[in-house]
Amino acid sequence: MALFQERKVYEIIREGDDIILKIDYDKYSHPPSVEDNGICMGTVIDLLAEVNTVTKILLYQKRDYEYDMAQTKLLLEIARLYKQLRKQKDIIGIGGIAPPTAINPEVSQKFLEIQNIVFRLLKTDPLGAYVETKRLLRRENISIAKQQQISNADKRLLFVLKYLNGALEKTQLVTVSQPYLAGFKIGDRSVYRKIFAPSIKPDFMFTKVMSNYPADGEELDSYIIGDNTEVTIFSLPDTVQYLYHVTPPEFKLTEEKYEILDLARKIIAEHKPKRSEFVDPERMRAVFFNVGHDLIEELCNYRNIKLTEKELKELTEILVRYTVGFGLIEVLLQDEKIQDISINSPQGQIPMFIVHQEFDDCKTNIIPTPNEAESWATKLRLISGRPLDEANPILDTELELPGASTRVSAITRPLDPSGLAFSFRRHRDKPWTLPLFMQYKMLNSFSAALISFLVDGSRAMLIAGTRSSGKSSLLSAILIEIMRRYRLITVEDTLELPTNSLRKLGYNVQPMKVSSALSKSTTEMGADDGIRATLRLGDSALIVGEVRSTEAKALYEAMRVGAAANIVAGTIHGDSPYGIFDRVVNDIGVPKTSFKATDICIIANPIRSADGLHKYRRVLQITEVRKKWSEDPMLEGGFMDLMKYDPNDDQIKATPDFINGDSEILKTIAGNVKEYAGSWDAVWNNIELRSKIKQTQLDYATKLNKPDMLEAQFTILCNDMFHKISEQVKNEVGSMDPKRIYFQWEEWIKRQLKKSTMENNDY
């Protein structure tokens, strides 16, 4: 032990409730792997026998190899047994039994074998020690059975073997290894690889990654993110939870590249970014990328390391991720199939969790550390300009990262007693569209057509659902149905609606950012004042990201004023039309008569499979709010379902009342349109026409394997041509002839597809 102290190869670190044994393995020539290397295991057990109580083991050699509490406990138990046996040399040695000259040389040799097991094999290969002890005990029992008289030395030998075998058999390491010990040979490390798997992180990272694949996992899917990030989804035998296993490029670098990155990070870390730099994160990243690229190139030249431009770019991107960026969160957010990332406290003990588009809730092989969490919190404060401390333990903001836009929620003490926790909700890179939702069966073509008709009819609507029900995404798809000739004003406390994308698509859109309902101290304008301000900005479609609190009263003012001129829409938490009424009136305090300004309630919620393992987003109801009630719309017939979800067919269907034309809202729309006035058939035929057009768009995209046909750019083009062709047909024949409109629209889409194929370009 004096040697260890002299060379200072280890230290004890206290991190929260953890006591970590950190061993500097740069001083050793063999790899820092307990599972692969017996010498390493022996070193660790030697140190554990001295320090006695630790909760984690950290081996450092260019990278950090951390063994968690459960794995450490297995080794600590062996170390304590080893320490105990060291103190009992008289039991396992030949001294005290008889003078050496009086002992049978054969018995003496057997005691030497036991000493080898205890003082060497137990530390480097405890399973081998157990198997060897068991073999010696079996041999000794057979030998004694043949003897007529048993010597004291043989009795002592038998006692020692039974003692050792019993002590090893009680250890947890041997217990968990029993299924794998048949045919085990000393020196075989394959069993250890099934039990020990450290989380690994390069020196320039804080986040830890469990790099090994699960031994008993069944691979369900695998794919590549970007150029070099491997993702594998596993089903595990002992849990219903899937494992999302990611291997990012930073874990595939050579030692030379690791050293260059570590040096570059230490140099760049000397610069502390200021609040002013985070005002424009995109520009800041560009500046750091250029500085980092030049720095890495200079370090490579100094060390005479030759890298291609592609390799330099990859190293620079990694460097930026772990300096001004958000580390492996950025890697995860590049996966378009990830919808949510949850990072729970306490940090360093719990893996990240994600919600996957195809596999729902999964745990990952990524474990963030307290240092990483503090770094994220600091960056979020700087980017958002909002506090996150004991006086303000909640922070909501938006984050623009390479390849992804996300909404971030963070909480800290005292709300979270164990520290920091985060939730990252990934927004789709492009706006959602109704045909995309049709593809995912959230709604069908007829419900999409009805929503499109209601949007053109300038109705006031609320989209309700639980968290992760898709209501915000559905709201963004409804924006695509608004004709680009109208101005849009969006009001949000955390920017989630795709206003930048809409602007690039040619929309006249004005976003407004207001203070969060959860913020205690802020210079931002309140949501209610923000909504009232929109009424002074002229004729516009008003879109409210989420109705949470007192802004509901202002929203209903806007509905009463603006519904006749253009669409007013927003999202709200609720699971039914009456749930919306109850929240708006009883929780928020909007007068009952004001609630009548709501024309349409759209309910979107996840439904679960019978086995409980899967969930699917569906639109469950499209309901109109009638106006002839006074106290309770439920009891007085104030709600009338236009469409309702049928679980047998797994789709939303028109109700008999809707089919028969018993809709006050649609009649109100028709009453203001010459071609529809007094004719329910004309209204129904127009909705069916829209349904046929949207289904045709989906069918062509599926048949031709052109997913871009469902994206916003082409969907807007389809909608524009529908309106223009409708006008042409009306002028030509004097009516909105559905067959003629559809024929001309389909001829147009065929020409568009032929043109795009010939030019081999986008639409």
Rosetta blueprint (number, residue, H / E / L):
1 M L
2 A H
3 L H
4 F H
5 Q H
6 E H
7 R H
8 K L
9 V L
10 Y E
11 E E
12 I E
13 I E
14 R E
15 E E
16 G L
17 D L
18 D E
19 I E
20 I E
21 L E
22 K E
23 I E
24 D E
25 Y H
26 D H
27 K H
28 Y L
29 S L
30 H L
31 P L
32 P L
33 S L
34 V L
35 E L
36 D L
37 N L
38 G H
39 I H
40 C H
41 M H
42 G H
43 T H
44 V H
45 I H
46 D H
47 L H
48 L H
49 A H
50 E H
51 V H
52 N L
53 T L
54 V L
55 T L
56 K E
57 I E
58 L E
59 L E
60 Y E
61 Q L
62 K L
63 R E
64 D E
65 Y E
66 E E
67 Y E
68 D L
69 M H
70 A H
71 Q H
72 T H
73 K H
74 L H
75 L H
76 L H
77 E H
78 I H
79 A H
80 R H
81 L H
82 Y H
83 K H
84 Q H
85 L H
86 R H
87 K L
88 Q L
89 K H
90 D H
91 I H
92 I H
93 G L
94 I L
95 G L
96 G L
97 I L
98 A L
99 P L
100 P H
101 T H
102 A H
103 I L
104 N L
105 P H
106 E H
107 V H
108 S H
109 Q H
110 K H
111 F H
112 L H
113 E H
114 I H
115 Q H
116 N H
117 I H
118 V H
119 F H
120 R H
121 L H
122 L H
123 K H
124 T H
125 D L
126 P H
127 L H
128 G H
129 A H
130 Y H
131 V H
132 E H
133 T H
134 K H
135 R H
136 L H
137 L H
138 R H
139 R H
140 E H
141 N H
142 I H
143 S H
144 I H
145 A H
146 K H
147 Q L
148 Q L
149 Q L
150 I L
151 S L
152 N H
153 A H
154 D H
155 K H
156 R H
157 L H
158 L H
159 F H
160 V H
161 L H
162 K H
163 Y H
164 L H
165 N H
166 G H
167 A H
168 L H
169 E H
170 K L
171 T L
172 Q H
173 L H
174 V H
175 T H
176 V H
177 S H
178 Q H
179 P H
180 Y H
181 L L
182 A L
183 G L
184 F L
185 K L
186 I L
187 G L
188 D L
189 R L
190 S H
191 V H
192 Y H
193 R H
194 K H
195 I H
196 F L
197 A L
198 P L
199 S E
200 I E
201 K E
202 P E
203 D L
204 F L
205 M L
206 F L
207 T L
208 K E
209 V E
210 M E
211 S L
212 N L
213 Y L
214 P L
215 A L
216 D L
217 G L
218 E E
219 E E
220 L E
221 D E
222 S E
223 Y E
224 I E
225 I E
226 G L
227 D L
228 N L
229 T E
230 E E
231 V E
232 T E
233 I E
234 F E
235 S E
236 L L
237 P L
238 D L
239 T L
240 V L
241 Q L
242 Y E
243 L E
244 Y E
245 H E
246 V E
247 T E
248 P L
249 P H
250 E H
251 F H
252 K L
253 L L
254 T L
255 E H
256 E H
257 K H
258 Y H
259 E H
260 I H
261 L H
262 D H
263 L H
264 A H
265 R H
266 K H
267 I H
268 I H
269 A L
270 E L
271 H L
272 K L
273 P L
274 K L
275 R H
276 S H
277 E H
278 F H
279 V L
280 D L
281 P H
282 E H
283 R H
284 M H
285 R H
286 A H
287 V H
288 F H
289 F H
290 N H
291 V H
292 G H
293 H H
294 D H
295 L H
296 I H
297 E H
298 E H
299 L H
300 C H
301 N H
302 Y H
303 R L
304 N L
305 I L
306 K L
307 L L
308 T L
309 E H
310 K H
311 E H
312 L H
313 K H
314 E H
315 L H
316 T H
317 E H
318 I H
319 L H
320 V H
321 R H
322 Y L
323 T L
324 V L
325 G L
326 F L
327 G L
328 L H
329 I H
330 E H
331 V H
332 L H
333 L H
334 Q L
335 D L
336 E L
337 K L
338 I E
339 Q E
340 D E
341 I E
342 S E
343 I E
344 N L
345 S L
346 P L
347 Q L
348 G L
349 Q L
350 I L
351 P L
352 M L
353 F E
354 I E
355 V E
356 H E
357 Q L
358 E L
359 F L
360 D E
361 D E
362 C E
363 K E
364 T E
365 N L
366 I E
367 I E
368 P L
369 T L
370 P H
371 N H
372 E H
373 A H
374 E H
375 S H
376 W H
377 A H
378 T H
379 K H
380 L H
381 R H
382 L H
383 I H
384 S H
385 G L
386 R L
387 P L
388 L L
389 D L
390 E L
391 A L
392 N L
393 P L
394 I E
395 L E
396 D E
397 T E
398 E E
399 L E
400 E E
401 L E
402 P L
403 G L
404 A E
405 S E
406 T E
407 R E
408 V E
409 S E
410 A E
411 I E
412 T L
413 R L
414 P L
415 L L
416 D L
417 P L
418 S L
419 G L
420 L L
421 A E
422 F E
423 S E
424 F E
425 R E
426 R E
427 H E
428 R L
429 D L
430 K L
431 P L
432 W L
433 T L
434 L H
435 P H
436 L H
437 F H
438 M H
439 Q H
440 Y L
441 K L
442 M L
443 L L
444 N L
445 S H
446 F H
447 S H
448 A H
449 A H
450 L H
451 I H
452 S H
453 F H
454 L H
455 V H
456 D H
457 G L
458 S L
459 R L
460 A E
461 M E
462 L E
463 I E
464 A E
465 G E
466 T L
467 R L
468 S L
469 S L
470 G L
471 K H
472 S H
473 S H
474 L H
475 L H
476 S H
477 A H
478 I H
479 L H
480 I H
481 E H
482 I L
483 M L
484 R L
485 R L
486 Y L
487 R E
488 L E
489 I E
490 T E
491 V E
492 E E
493 D L
494 T L
495 L L
496 E L
497 L L
498 P L
499 T H
500 N H
501 S H
502 L H
503 R H
504 K H
505 L L
506 G L
507 Y L
508 N E
509 V E
510 Q E
511 P E
512 M E
513 K E
514 V L
515 S L
516 S L
517 A L
518 L L
519 S L
520 K L
521 S L
522 T L
523 T L
524 E L
525 M L
526 G L
527 A H
528 D H
529 D H
530 G H
531 I H
532 R H
533 A H
534 T H
535 L L
536 R L
537 L L
538 G L
539 D L
540 S L
541 A E
542 L E
543 I E
544 V E
545 G E
546 E E
547 V E
548 R L
549 S L
550 T L
551 E H
552 A H
553 K H
554 A H
555 L H
556 Y H
557 E H
558 A H
559 M H
560 R H
561 V H
562 G H
563 A L
564 A L
565 A L
566 N L
567 I L
568 V E
569 A E
570 G E
571 T E
572 I E
573 H E
574 G L
575 D L
576 S L
577 P H
578 Y H
579 G H
580 I H
581 F H
582 D H
583 R H
584 V H
585 V H
586 N H
587 D H
588 I L
589 G L
590 V L
591 P L
592 K H
593 T H
594 S H
595 F H
596 K L
597 A L
598 T L
599 D L
600 I E
601 C E
602 I E
603 I E
604 A E
605 N E
606 P E
607 I E
608 R E
609 S L
610 A L
611 D L
612 G L
613 L L
614 H L
615 K E
616 Y E
617 R E
618 R E
619 V E
620 L E
621 Q E
622 I E
623 T E
624 E E
625 V E
626 R L
627 K L
628 K L
629 W L
630 S L
631 E L
632 D L
633 P L
634 M L
635 L L
636 E L
637 G L
638 G L
639 F E
640 M E
641 D E
642 L E
643 M E
644 K E
645 Y E
646 D E
647 P L
648 N L
649 D L
650 D L
651 Q E
652 I E
653 K E
654 A E
655 T L
656 P H
657 D H
658 F H
659 I H
660 N L
661 G L
662 D L
663 S L
664 E H
665 I H
666 L H
667 K H
668 T H
669 I H
670 A H
671 G H
672 N L
673 V L
674 K L
675 E L
676 Y L
677 A L
678 G L
679 S L
680 W H
681 D H
682 A H
683 V H
684 W H
685 N H
686 N H
687 I H
688 E H
689 L H
690 R H
691 S H
692 K H
693 I H
694 K H
695 Q H
696 T H
697 Q H
698 L H
699 D H
700 Y H
701 A H
702 T H
703 K H
704 L L
705 N L
706 K L
707 P H
708 D H
709 M H
710 L H
711 E L
712 A H
713 Q H
714 F H
715 T H
716 I H
717 L H
718 C H
719 N H
720 D H
721 M H
722 F H
723 H H
724 K H
725 I H
726 S H
727 E H
728 Q H
729 V H
730 K H
731 N H
732 E H
733 V H
734 G L
735 S L
736 M L
737 D L
738 P H
739 K H
740 R H
741 I H
742 Y H
743 F H
744 Q H
745 W H
746 E H
747 E H
748 W H
749 I H
750 K H
751 R H
752 Q H
753 L H
754 K H
755 K H
756 S H
757 T H
758 M H
759 E H
760 N L
761 N L
762 D L
763 Y L
